[in-house]
């Protein structure tokens, strides 16, 4: 049993940070309350470590108290989040989207829906947990996530192809991941690449023309306060057409637009934060504030 008791009144920010840390570190808890059961002893100790690290104070470092105070402090349930559902008709999202309405039936017929396997479902759940702070609005744009074998590219003519890893369809409120989602382009292993691809697309869904901090939608990225703040931090012009310092962009793809810059930066913040911090401290600082510690 721990002999440490937090000083009253509790540091609310430290409690919040400690809760988030143990729920993130121990996904098996699934955000549940800690109890006095012996099986929770390790979790209680970890919670106190996180609480102190976040600025919480002990009532008396020499006090031989129990874990009761700690349990009471972290019994507060995590905030409710609204996760998108996994769908099995991913091909319908692509073929019925306004983006590809002019494509022929032959091209559309080559796109096949697929189900997420158990391993992929677990990876998706992990990414969504990392986006928890941005999924608190009930009406956020991202309603569904689907899976297909291929994608469509339209550049004058419509072509079915296997290079696109994922795509966000605003008119359908859904994003699609393809068989190429785990192609190791940004990361060395397929699982991390799959998560990174999903994180990239979720960024488009939740941040292009939407501000999850205020639950408000906008008609363009230049009207979205979140995007304007990011563009300022990353060094984009107000209209988002010029990147002043291209050497600071986290990837070459990030140089193409503010939307892709934020998506790539979010991907790296979540799965290679050291690289992002080294490449662009300003982007890292912005995203750390946005996602929370």
N, C-alpha and C positions, 0 to 999 in steps of 0.2 A: 504493500500500500504506500502511496505517496505521502510524504509529510508536508507537502507544500500546499498552501492555500492562497488564492489570489486576494489581493487587497481590495476592500470594498470602499466606494462603489467600484464595480468592474469597469475596466477600460473598454468601452463598446467597440471601438475600432479594432482593438486587439482581439476581442472575442470573435468578431466577424472574420478577422484574418485567420485565427486559429481554427475556427470551424471550417472555413474554406480549405485550409491546408490539409486537415485530416481527411476531409471528404474526397479531396483530390488525390491524396497519397494512398488512401485505403478505399478504393472504389467498391469493395465488398460491403462497406457500411451503407452505401446508397443513401447517404444523407440522414440516416436514422439517428435517434437520440442515443447517447451513451448511457450506460446503466452502471450499477454497482456490482454487477456480475463479474466474477473473476476473469471471464473471457475478454472483458473490456479493459483490463488493467493496462495492457500495452498501449491501447488507444488513449486512455486517460493521461498516461505519462507523456505521450507524444503531444496531446492537446496542450498540456501545461508548458512543454518546451516551446511550442509554437506561440502560445500566448505571451510568454516572457520575451521571446524573440521579436514579437510585434509591438513591444512597449508596455506590456502588462507588468504589474508589480506584485511581489509577494506581501502578504499581510505581515508575516514574520518569518524570515529565513530559518529560524531555529524552532518554529512551531511544529509540534508533532501532531498535526491535524490529520484529517482523512481526505479522501477524494470527493467527499460529498459536495463541497463547494464547487469543485471543478465540474462535476456532473451537472449541477444546477446551472452553471454558466453556459455549458454547451448543449443543453437540452433544446435550445431554440432550433426549430426546424429551418432548413435552408429555404431561401425564397423560391417561390414557384416559377418554373420556367416552362415555356411552350415550345416543345420540340416538334420538328416536322415529322411527318409519318413516312415510312418507307413504302413505296408503291411497286407494283409488279408490271405496270403498263408504261414503262419508260419510253418506249417507241412512240406511243401516242403523244407524249409531251413534245417530242421533236417534230413529228410529222404533222401535228395539228397546230403548231405554233405559227403565229403570223410571220415569223422570221423566214419560214420556208414554205409559205402558202403557194408560191408559184412553182415549186419543184414538182417534177413529174411523179406519177404513181410508181413508175419503175424504180426511181431513185428512192422514194419513200419506202417501197416494199422491201428494200435491202436492209432496212434498220429493224433489228429484232430486240424485243424486250428480254431482260434476264432478271433472275432473282438474286438478291444478295445472299451469299452463303453465310454460315454462322460466323466465320472468322471476320468477314467484311462487316457484319453487323456489329461486332464488338469494336472494331476500329472506328466505325461511324459513331458509336456511343461515346467513345473516348474523345473524339473531336467535338462533338456537341457539348460534352461536359466542359471543355475548355472555352467554349463560346457561351457558357451559361450566363455570364454577366450581360450579354447582348441579346438574350432570348427571353427577357422578362415581359416584353410587350405581347399581349394576346393577339394583336392584329399585325404582327411583323410580316414581311413579305414572304418569307420562306415557309411554305406549307408542306412541301413534299420533296423527297429525294428518290430518284429512280436510277435504273441501270439498263444499259444497252450494250450491244456488241460493237456498234459502229456509230458514226456521227455523219452529219451533212455539213458541207461547206459550200457557201454560195459566193462566188466571185465572178459575177456575170452569168455563169451557168452553175447549176447545182451538181455537186459531186458527192457521192458517198465515200467516206474515207475512214481510216483507222488511226490517224495521227492525233486527232482531238482527244484530250484526256477527260475533259468535262466541260459543261456549259450551263450557264444560268439563263433560264427563260422567264423573264419578268412577267410576260403576259399569261403564263401558266402557274406562276408562283412555285415553280419547281426547278431543281437543278438535276442534271443528269451526269452520271459517271459512266465512262465506257470501259471496254476491255483494256484500254491503254492507260487507265488511271494510275496503275502501279508501275508504269515504265520508269525505270530509274534514271530520271533526267536531273532532278534537283537533289536527290538523296541516294545513298548507296544501297539501301535495302528496299524491297518492294512494299513492305508494310508501312514504313515511314512515308514513302512516296504516295501511297494511297491516301494516307491521312493528310499529307501536304496538299494533294490535289483537291481534296474535299474542303480543306481549310481555305484554300484559294477561292473556290467557287462560293463558299458561304460568305466570304467577304463581299463579293459582288452582290449577293442577295440582300445582305443586311446593311450595307454601307454605301452603295453607289448613290441611290436616290432616297435613302432612308436614314434616319438618325435614331438608332435603338436606345439612345440615352433619353430621348424625349418622346419616342413613339410617333414621330411625325414623318410624313412622306413629302418629297419635293419633286418638281418637274425636271430638274437637271442637277448635275453634280455641283455646278457653281452656285446653286441656291441652298444646297445642303450644308448646314454649319459644320458637320463632322468632316465632310470632304474639304471644305474651305480651310479648316484648321490643319488637316493633314497636308494639303497642298502647300500651305505656308511653311509648315515644319520641314517638308521634303524639298522645298525650293522650286515649286512649280509657279508659273505665272498665274495671275488671277483667273484667266480664262482656261487654264489648264492645257495650254498649247505648247508651252516652252518649259523645259527642265533646265534650270540655270547651271547646275553642277551634275552632269551625267555620271561622273565618276563615283558619286555617292549613291547611285541607284543600286539596290541590292542584287538585281539580276539584269541581264540585257533586256528581257521582256518587260521589266518594270519601267524601262525608258520610253515605252510606246504610248503610255497615257497615265493620268493620275489614278484611274480605276485599277489598271493592272499593277501599278506601283503599290497601291495600298493592299491589293490581293497578294502580291508576292511578298511584301513586307510582313503581312499578317502570317503567312505561311512560315516564313523564317522565324518570326518572333516566337511562334508556338513550337517549332521543331528544330531550330538552330539559332537560338537567341544570341549566342556569342558572336556568330558570324554577322548578324544584323547589327548588333551593338558596335562591332568593330568597323563595319562598313558605313553605318549611318547612325551615330548616337541620337540624332534628332528624331529619326523615325522610331528608334527603339524607345525613347522616352515617351513619345506620343502613344505608342501602343501599350506600353506598360501601364500608363494611366487609364487607357481605354479598357483594357482587359482586366486590370487589377493585378495585384501581385500573386 
